[in-house]
Amino acid sequence: MYISYQRQKCIGCNYCAEVDPAHWVMSKKDGKSNLIGSKENKALYTLKILPEDEEKTLNVIKNCPVKVIRLH
């Protein structure tokens, strides 16, 4: 499984970083979330996750107000 994230559309609500600080951190530079350890390809950030991280990830996805995070 992996997370994909469209960072340019992030509004910086901070929910992902509060719920799952192991994978998300807020940027002090522009106020948007950064997906820790992700790789960028054409403005899409991706990161492989472990099965035990799926529940937190689904919670983050469900509550993202702009729906820019997906689980594949």
Secondary structure, DSSP 4 states (H G I P E B T S, - for coil): -EEEE-GGG-----HHHHH-TTTEEE-TTTS-EEETT-EEETTEEEEE--GGGHHHHHHHHHH-TT--EEE-
